[in-house]
Amino acid sequence: MSGEIFGLIVGTLTSTNAIYALTVFIGVPTVGRAVYSATVGYREAPRAAERRIALVRLPATALTDDGDDVETEFDSDLADKQWDAYTAAFEDNGWTTQEVAFASELPDSVFVQDGVVLLDDLAIITRPVDETRRRELDGIEDTVNDLGFTVERIMDPGTFEGGDALLVGDTLYVGRSERTNAEAIRQLRSIVAPYGYSIVAAPMSKVHHLKSAITALPDGTFIGDPSSIDTLSLFPGFIAAPEPAGAAVVVLTDDTVLVSESAPLTAELLDDLGYTVVTVDISEFEKLGGSVTCLSVRVR
């Protein structure tokens, strides 16, 4: 290298090039980090906030109506006590329960899960098959609006109920069931894609809802009733629950799960897998086809 060329190189480093290099060197870890957090990293904040709120709804005054096929006598007073114990299980494990507006005239309104699906700061208002159940949605939407969620809705001719939605990581498993149709799944794909989520559609011809057959554990593996699932291969790491009621598991913390007292063998299995297991008696709601997942929506 000649002295003339060396001098040119030194000259560039002490001119505008030096200013550019210093700007990049300082800007990337400072201004660049702020820009990243405001754009690409925008989804990290809601998750980090760890909002542990369980949305619940008091049982309606007319919890059963003439259309309900209840094989054994229903005890409304016992149902109220069981609902209190169910909400207490959340509060005892670090959750705040927030009640959606009471809807005394809507028998199924206690099954609040069916009205909304929450993904970080996005709330998807569902569209139940039964037009009567669509009357439950106003109170639910008011609640998620108050909590600051961005609201999207499933529109006609789509039909969709929250019992058909199971979130595992960034994947939303959606049951293609008698309650959720193909048009709703198409709309869901369009809604969730900008938020970084993907949809896996799962045929569910043997149960009313996907979460009647399968749920997920804190480590992302699945637990369910294999006899109720059309395509087991869609759910990696599947564990068979000893009882059908054991298919419904609610995650309370990374090491604590909630199950029904009607699934004692499932509770033993989960305990043997190293989880702390909380059990609740929801026998009156089970008479109506409900489960531990149906009675709440978790804000996380």
C-alpha positions in Angstrom: 0.0 0.0 0.0 1.5 3.3 -1.0 1.6 6.3 1.2 -0.9 8.1 -1.0 -3.5 5.4 -0.7 -3.0 5.2 3.0 -3.5 8.9 3.3 -6.8 8.7 1.4 -8.1 5.9 3.8 -7.2 8.0 6.9 -8.9 11.0 5.3 -12.2 9.2 4.8 -12.2 8.1 8.5 -11.8 11.6 9.7 -14.5 13.1 7.4 -18.2 12.5 6.9 -17.7 8.8 6.9 -16.6 9.0 10.5 -19.7 10.8 11.5 -21.8 8.1 9.7 -20.0 5.3 11.5 -20.4 6.9 14.9 -24.1 7.5 14.2 -24.7 3.9 13.4 -22.6 2.6 16.3 -24.5 4.7 18.8 -27.9 4.6 17.2 -28.4 0.9 16.8 -28.4 0.0 20.5 -30.3 3.2 21.5 -32.7 4.6 19.0 -32.8 1.3 17.1 -34.0 -0.6 20.2 -36.8 1.9 20.7 -37.9 1.6 17.1 -37.9 -2.2 17.3 -39.9 -2.2 20.5 -42.5 0.1 18.9 -42.9 -2.0 15.7 -41.6 -5.6 15.5 -41.5 -6.1 19.3 -45.0 -4.6 20.0 -46.4 -8.0 21.0 -43.9 -8.6 23.8 -45.4 -6.0 26.1 -48.9 -7.4 26.7 -47.4 -10.9 27.5 -44.9 -9.4 29.9 -47.6 -7.5 31.7 -48.9 -10.8 33.1 -52.5 -9.6 33.5 -54.0 -12.5 35.4 -57.7 -11.8 35.2 -60.4 -14.4 34.9 -63.6 -13.2 33.3 -66.6 -14.9 34.8 -70.4 -14.5 34.8 -72.9 -15.2 37.5 -75.3 -18.1 36.8 -78.5 -16.8 35.4 -81.7 -16.8 37.5 -83.2 -19.2 35.0 -80.1 -21.4 34.5 -82.1 -24.1 32.9 -85.1 -23.7 30.6 -87.6 -26.0 28.9 -85.1 -26.6 26.1 -82.4 -28.1 28.3 -82.1 -31.8 28.3 -81.1 -32.4 31.9 -81.3 -36.1 32.8 -81.2 -35.6 36.5 -82.7 -33.0 38.8 -80.8 -29.7 38.7 -80.0 -27.9 42.0 -79.7 -24.1 41.4 -78.6 -23.4 45.0 -75.8 -26.0 44.7 -74.8 -24.5 41.3 -74.4 -21.1 42.9 -72.2 -22.6 45.6 -70.1 -24.4 43.1 -69.7 -21.3 41.0 -68.4 -19.4 44.1 -65.9 -22.2 44.8 -64.8 -22.2 41.1 -64.0 -18.4 41.2 -62.3 -18.9 44.6 -59.9 -21.4 43.0 -58.7 -18.7 40.6 -58.3 -16.1 43.4 -56.5 -18.6 45.6 -53.9 -19.0 42.8 -53.1 -15.4 42.1 -55.9 -14.4 39.7 -58.3 -11.5 39.9 -61.9 -12.5 38.9 -63.9 -9.9 37.0 -67.6 -10.4 36.5 -69.2 -9.7 33.1 -72.6 -8.0 33.5 -75.2 -10.4 35.0 -77.7 -11.6 32.4 -80.5 -13.1 34.5 -82.8 -14.0 31.5 -80.1 -15.8 29.4 -79.7 -19.4 30.7 -76.4 -20.2 29.1 -74.7 -16.9 29.9 -72.7 -18.5 32.7 -70.7 -20.3 30.0 -68.8 -17.1 29.3 -66.0 -18.9 27.3 -68.2 -19.1 24.3 -68.6 -15.4 23.8 -65.0 -14.2 23.3 -61.4 -15.4 22.5 -58.5 -13.4 23.8 -55.1 -13.3 22.1 -52.7 -10.8 23.9 -54.4 -7.5 23.4 -56.9 -8.7 20.8 -60.5 -9.8 21.7 -62.4 -11.7 19.1 -66.2 -11.5 19.7 -67.7 -14.8 18.6 -71.0 -15.5 16.8 -72.9 -18.4 18.3 -75.2 -20.6 16.3 -78.1 -20.0 18.6 -79.4 -16.5 18.1 -80.5 -16.3 21.7 -76.9 -16.8 22.8 -75.8 -13.8 20.6 -77.6 -11.7 23.2 -74.8 -12.6 25.6 -72.2 -10.8 23.6 -73.0 -7.2 24.5 -72.0 -7.6 28.1 -68.8 -9.4 27.1 -67.8 -6.8 24.6 -68.4 -4.0 27.1 -66.0 -5.8 29.5 -63.2 -6.3 27.1 -63.6 -2.7 25.9 -63.2 -1.5 29.4 -60.0 -3.6 29.7 -58.5 -1.9 26.7 -58.6 -4.8 24.1 -58.7 -4.2 20.4 -62.0 -5.8 19.3 -62.7 -7.9 16.2 -65.9 -9.7 15.4 -66.9 -12.8 13.5 -69.5 -11.7 11.0 -72.5 -13.4 9.2 -72.5 -16.0 7.7 -69.7 -17.2 10.1 -70.7 -19.0 13.2 -68.1 -19.5 16.0 -68.1 -20.3 19.7 -65.1 -19.9 22.1 -65.3 -23.5 23.2 -63.9 -24.3 19.8 -60.7 -22.3 20.3 -57.6 -23.6 22.0 -54.5 -21.3 22.1 -51.1 -23.1 22.3 -48.2 -20.7 21.9 -48.8 -18.8 18.7 -51.1 -21.4 17.3 -54.9 -21.2 17.6 -56.5 -24.6 17.2 -60.1 -24.2 16.0 -62.6 -26.9 16.0 -64.6 -27.3 12.8 -67.7 -28.4 14.7 -71.5 -28.1 14.6 -71.0 -24.7 16.3 -68.1 -23.3 14.2 -68.3 -23.3 10.4 -65.8 -23.0 7.7 -66.6 -19.3 7.0 -65.7 -18.4 10.6 -62.4 -20.2 10.3 -61.6 -18.2 7.1 -62.4 -15.0 9.0 -60.3 -16.0 11.9 -57.3 -16.6 9.7 -57.6 -13.1 8.3 -58.1 -11.6 11.8 -55.2 -13.3 13.6 -52.5 -13.3 10.9 -51.5 -9.6 11.5 -50.9 -10.4 15.1 -48.5 -13.2 14.3 -50.8 -16.2 15.0 -51.6 -19.1 12.8 -54.8 -21.3 12.7 -55.0 -25.1 12.7 -58.5 -26.2 11.8 -59.4 -29.5 13.5 -62.5 -31.5 12.5 -64.7 -32.2 15.5 -67.7 -34.3 14.6 -68.1 -36.2 17.9 -68.5 -33.4 20.4 -70.1 -30.0 20.5 -66.8 -28.1 21.0 -63.1 -28.8 20.6 -62.4 -28.1 24.3 -64.9 -30.8 25.2 -62.4 -33.3 23.8 -59.0 -31.7 24.2 -57.1 -29.0 26.0 -53.4 -28.2 26.6 -51.1 -28.4 29.6 -48.6 -25.6 30.6 -45.8 -27.2 28.7 -47.8 -27.1 25.4 -48.6 -30.8 25.3 -52.2 -31.9 24.8 -54.5 -33.9 27.0 -57.9 -35.2 26.0 -60.3 -38.0 25.3 -59.0 -39.9 22.2 -62.5 -41.4 21.5 -63.8 -37.9 20.9 -61.1 -36.6 18.6 -61.4 -37.1 14.8 -57.7 -36.6 13.9 -55.2 -37.2 16.8 -52.2 -36.5 14.6 -53.1 -32.7 14.7 -52.1 -32.6 18.4 -48.4 -33.5 19.0 -47.4 -34.9 22.4 -51.0 -36.1 23.1 -51.8 -37.6 26.5 -55.0 -39.6 26.9 -57.1 -38.6 29.9 -58.4 -41.5 31.9 -61.9 -40.0 32.0 -63.8 -37.9 29.4 -64.2 -35.1 32.0 -60.4 -35.0 32.3 -60.1 -33.6 28.7 -60.9 -30.2 30.2 -57.9 -28.7 32.0 -57.5 -25.0 32.9 -53.9 -23.7 33.3 -53.6 -21.5 36.4 -49.8 -21.1 36.5 -46.8 -22.8 34.8 -47.1 -25.6 37.3 -50.7 -25.5 38.5 -53.8 -26.8 36.7 -57.5 -26.9 37.4 -59.6 -30.0 36.8 -63.1 -31.2 37.7 -63.6 -33.4 40.7 -65.4 -35.8 38.4 -62.0 -36.7 36.9 -60.0 -38.1 39.8 -57.8 -40.4 37.7 -56.8 -37.5 35.5 -56.0 -35.5 38.6 -53.7 -38.4 39.7 -52.1 -38.5 36.3 -51.3 -34.8 36.3 -50.0 -35.0 39.8 -47.7 -37.8 38.7 -46.5 -35.5 35.9 -45.3 -33.0 38.5 -48.2 -30.5 38.4 -50.0 -29.0 41.3 -53.6 -30.0 40.8 -56.6 -28.0 42.0 -60.0 -29.7 41.8 -63.4 -28.2 41.9 -66.9 -29.7 42.0 -69.0 -28.4 39.0 -71.4 -31.3 38.9 -74.4 -29.1 38.3 -72.8 -27.4 35.3 -71.7 -30.7 33.9 -75.4 -31.8 33.9 -75.8 -28.9 31.3 -72.8 -30.0 29.2 -70.4 -27.6 30.8 -66.8 -28.1 32.0 -64.1 -26.2 33.9 -63.1 -24.4 30.7 -66.6 -23.1 30.0 -67.0 -21.0 33.1 -64.2 -18.5 32.5 -62.0 -16.6 30.0 -58.4 -15.9 31.1 -56.8 -12.5 30.4 -53.0 -13.1 30.3 
